[in-house]
């Protein structure tokens, strides 16, 4: 996880947050909490709370017993967020405890992620130590942070930690700081990475300030400030604003200084971070002191001191004591100055801040001198002189020597033991001049020349006094010129600052516009993705009622809708009727609009074939409002069109004003397109289903007609024979009766007649029995096929009856069929539907399998699969089915005999009956030249 990221990246993550769930949501919440820690601490804490709650819920749902190795790392990162917030609000002990606890959580596993977390934790401990004034802790923790950053191969974290150490070292030992920094970084080398560049510039802020190049220090500070703004580094912004203000102060452009310090103070107050507020108040106080606003400066200091009570001993606290001492000297409050510098001596010695140890004694000696305690003042000043000699701080050395010279000039004190000058002031001022003249780039101030002139005049050396007075005048003129140059530099820098701010604001606005555009694009992408899923759902249904319900649900989910109505075109094409309508969740009574209407917007959008948008003010009335519906203010109408065919119209209406913008219209337009496709598909499917049912009925009637014709033809033979025999018996009876009347009947005639009667009766019985059997089978099959009633039956008997009715068709074509059915297989199903399947399979074999065969053979084999299912196999030894056609033979209207007696519905009807009515399965197995087998897998009980 990066230490800092840009605002654009954070905004992008915030846009992604609502679309995530589970572990992805948890990781994003942790990332946002971390990067909001300085941007918005309250938001960071809320995200941390939510992330911990989600982590607990996910852990509760996990079924694995093995602990997630990322769990401790996430918990440690969230604890570090809380620790940094505590540090920002001055809760140092709490911050330190939480930081150390986060380190303990990450110690079990040394990965790159835990290395980065350890680097962040030690860096925070260093910041806590720095703010508390414990420089030793700061240095140790920074070194640890650098070590962990290197182990994690994170150059960004290494640079941040290195920068903190180097910047603090500049204030105590500039040469050592530059040497250390340049060992790893070249501050003069321009780099393309803005992050690295900002920390190089920050180092140059401190070095330029210590080297008295304040214009450069301010210029660098402004660049760092703008970078910190983009990366959400608010605390850095506050610190840099104070530094820039201090640089403008020294360049005597106090107005610019006030603006920058006020900017930092506003930021600090906005965050509520107490120590940042106190730091800005101190700088504001010093600026007011330089402007001579001593009372206002005092008020600022008094506001800062209570805040600094929790960082007693820190550099901020020591700086406040120094500012208070200098302000008290300017105000003539020497007792207050004495007390302030006395306390500063204690803390500077205790914390071993050498610069403050020297400065505190310099101020303490000046205060004692003003209070008339000359000897004590001399001792303190000599102590400062000893310290400054060990420090090699030439600037402070000159300052202390001037204080000693002023003491001897104001009071009668014993001179230094090794003094060779005419007076003690000349002795100390001479050393100060010698040191000052050897400081590189240092311009000896006119005050030092004037003090030397006064000292020479005091001992009567007026020639030297005159020369030094002239030097003082020249130095002042030089200083005035330098001040003028500084003021020009400050003005130019101020102008540059304003230009940079304007450019930054322009870039910020561009970035905001780009971010807004990206957010709109992301939202649009999310909406389009959702619409795609909705489209799949809507268009996937072939039921109009389901389409209406889906459209109604999604249109209310995506848009504000008071009323939603779908009109469908009537068959006469002269009117439309509302097929679906709802208002505030309640159904709307059906309404019919006629195509000649001039007030109906639904008709108008169909007539114009375009979308219509209407927005009404509160007092406007809408003509053509559906009777009994609520008054609305925003309306959208669109036709439902597929190609050139108009299905109807759809409208959404809202009781709110101006709610349908470009985004809403896009959503409505998409829903209309999906709705038109789905309703068109539903209508086509309904018509297809009706056509199939009609064709199925026709097929049934045709099969029944064929069956009747075949049965009638079959009955002709036995009944014709019976009629012939009956007519023969009738003629014989007449002859016998005539002979009996004429008394010519002989015994032989009677015997012949009896034989004829016997033979004829046998023929009659066979013929009539055959006809009766055929009629009985036909009657049962005909009843089963027409009634489609479920009943219990013996499978063997039903199949025999079916084959009996089909024998005429089979024998006429010269083919045979064999039936192999075990006894006592009882079914509770639909025998008529089963008969139709068998009939269609027989007809299919005759028409296709035996197309080029004169005497084909068919076979029906039945076997029980188990006690609940039966397998009926129908096979022929015909031509077989090509492999490429086997996957399509059950499709409707697929036939290889189109126009030759094949409708393409026979096997489709078989499949539909087998699966939907008989609740079974129909499959096929075939190879070219080896015949075809169909297998009916049926339940014994439907």
Secondary structure, 3 states (H helix, E strand, C coil): CCCCCCHHHHHHHHHHHCCCCHHHHHHHHHHHHHHCCCCCHHHHHHHHHHHHHHHHHHHHHCCCCCCCHHHHHHHHHHHHHHHHHHHHCCCHHHHHHHHHHHHHHCCCCCCHHHHHHHHHHHHHHHHHHHHHCCHHHHHHHHHHHHHHHHHCCCHHHHHHHHHHHHHHHHHHCHHHHHHHHHHHCCCCCCCCCHHHHHHHHHHHHHHHHHCCCHHHHHHHHHHHHHHHHHCCCHHHHHHHHHHHHHHHHHCCCHHHHHHHHHHHHHHHHHHCCHHHHHHHHHHHHHHHHHCCCHHHHHHHHHHHHCHHHHHCCCHHHHHHHHHHHHHHHHHCCHHHHHHHHHHHHHHHHHHCCHHHHHHHHHHHHHHHHHCCCHHHHHHHHHHHHHHHHHHCCHHHHHHHHHHHHHHHHHCCCCCCCCCCCCCHHHHHHHHHHHHHHCCCCCCCCHHHHHHHHHHHHHCCCHHHHHHHHHHHHHHHHHHHHHHHHHHHHHHHHHHHHHHHHHHHHHHHHHHHHHHHHHHHHHHHHHHHHHHHHHHHHHHCCCCHHHHHHHHHHHHHHHCCCCEEEEEEECCCCCEEEEEEEEECCEECCCCEEECCCCCCHHHHHHHHCCCEEEECCCCCCCCCCCCCCCCCCEEEEEEEEECCEEEEEEEEEECCCCCCCHHHHHHHHHHHHHHHHHHHHHHHHHHHHHHHHHHHHHHHHHHHHHHHHHHHHHHHHHHHHHHHHHHHHHHHHHHHHHHHHCCCCCHHHHHHHHHHHHHHHHHHHHHHHHHHHHHHHHHHHHHHHHHCCCEEEEHHHHHHHHHHHHHHHHHHCCCEEEEECCCCCEEEECHHHHHHHHHHHHHHHHHHHCCCCCCCEEEEEEEECCCCEEEEEEEECCCCCCHHHHCCCCCCCCCCCECCCECCCHHHHHHHHHHHHCCCEEEEEECCCCCEEEEEEEECEC
